[in-house]
Amino acid sequence: MAIKLFTIGFTKKNAAKFFGLLRDAGVRRVIDTRLNRTSQLAGFAKEQDFPFLLSEICHADYETQPLLVPTEEILSAYRKKGIDWSAYEERFNALIRDRQIESKLQPAQLDHACLLCSEDKPHQCHRRLVAEYLREKWRDVEVEHL
């Protein structure tokens, strides 16, 4: 049975668009993969408000998953232009490989789950790297970027 795994970023989306995408896709759980979940830039996705909004609007659960979060060192190096995307991708992939996320997470807990990050598009975001890594390891994973 194929696992359906979604990813989404909250920037450049208003609340109606964001929650509508999750609801329309049938997301059952949002897994927060952000290092900083309380920033003012997070708006409606701030950790103290987000679980309530998600439950009320989408009838979905919320969880944080530290195994899927980049380290401060890797993220900071990329944001401060100390490394380019290629180096970030290499370091983050090594991190999740070392963490052995495929053996510490269960496929069933990610079925109809959505990996959350701040980046608008998945192209240069770690949530895409996580989804691709799990698809490679578990094989029967369908990924959709919302």
RAZI-V77253 format. One record per residue. N is the residue number from 1. PSI is psi in whole degrees, -180 to 180 (none if undefined). NEAR is the number of other C-alpha atoms within 8 Angstrom. Layout:
BEGIN
n | psi | near
N | PSI | NEAR
N | PSI | NEAR
END
This chain:
BEGIN
n | psi | near
1 | 128 | 3
2 | 143 | 6
3 | 133 | 12
4 | 117 | 12
5 | 127 | 15
6 | 161 | 13
7 | 151 | 15
8 | 148 | 14
9 | 149 | 12
10 | -16 | 14
11 | 153 | 8
12 | 22 | 5
13 | 136 | 9
14 | 172 | 7
15 | -41 | 7
16 | -45 | 7
17 | -49 | 8
18 | -57 | 10
19 | -31 | 11
20 | -42 | 8
21 | -45 | 9
22 | -47 | 11
23 | -47 | 10
24 | -28 | 7
25 | -13 | 6
26 | 30 | 7
27 | 132 | 14
28 | -23 | 11
29 | 137 | 12
30 | 127 | 13
31 | 113 | 12
32 | 120 | 11
33 | 17 | 13
34 | 145 | 10
35 | -42 | 8
36 | 110 | 5
37 | 5 | 9
38 | 5 | 8
39 | 146 | 8
40 | -28 | 6
41 | -16 | 4
42 | -19 | 12
43 | -122 | 7
44 | -12 | 7
45 | 16 | 9
46 | 140 | 12
47 | -36 | 8
48 | -23 | 6
49 | -29 | 9
50 | -47 | 10
51 | -40 | 10
52 | -50 | 7
53 | -43 | 9
54 | -44 | 13
55 | -46 | 11
56 | -42 | 7
57 | -41 | 8
58 | -7 | 12
59 | 41 | 8
60 | 154 | 10
61 | 164 | 10
62 | 139 | 11
63 | 154 | 8
64 | 150 | 7
65 | 94 | 9
66 | -27 | 6
67 | -21 | 7
68 | 6 | 10
69 | 135 | 9
70 | 157 | 11
71 | 156 | 7
72 | -39 | 7
73 | -49 | 6
74 | -47 | 11
75 | -43 | 10
76 | -42 | 8
77 | -39 | 10
78 | -48 | 12
79 | -33 | 7
80 | 12 | 7
81 | 23 | 7
82 | -26 | 7
83 | 155 | 10
84 | 179 | 8
85 | -40 | 8
86 | -45 | 7
87 | -39 | 8
88 | -49 | 12
89 | -45 | 10
90 | -45 | 8
91 | -42 | 9
92 | -41 | 12
93 | -39 | 11
94 | -38 | 8
95 | -50 | 9
96 | -28 | 12
97 | -46 | 8
98 | -35 | 6
99 | -14 | 7
100 | 52 | 8
101 | -31 | 10
102 | -24 | 9
103 | -13 | 6
104 | -15 | 6
105 | 152 | 7
106 | 134 | 8
107 | -39 | 8
108 | -33 | 6
109 | -15 | 7
110 | -3 | 12
111 | 124 | 9
112 | 29 | 12
113 | 162 | 14
114 | 125 | 14
115 | 124 | 13
116 | 136 | 14
117 | 180 | 12
118 | -30 | 10
119 | 134 | 10
120 | -50 | 10
121 | 153 | 8
122 | -11 | 13
123 | -45 | 5
124 | 62 | 8
125 | 143 | 10
126 | -22 | 10
127 | -35 | 13
128 | -41 | 11
129 | -41 | 11
130 | -49 | 11
131 | -44 | 11
132 | -39 | 9
133 | -47 | 9
134 | -37 | 11
135 | -40 | 12
136 | -41 | 7
137 | -42 | 7
138 | -15 | 9
139 | -56 | 7
140 | 58 | 8
141 | 125 | 11
142 | 125 | 9
143 | 133 | 11
144 | 125 | 8
145 | 120 | 7
146 | none | 8
END
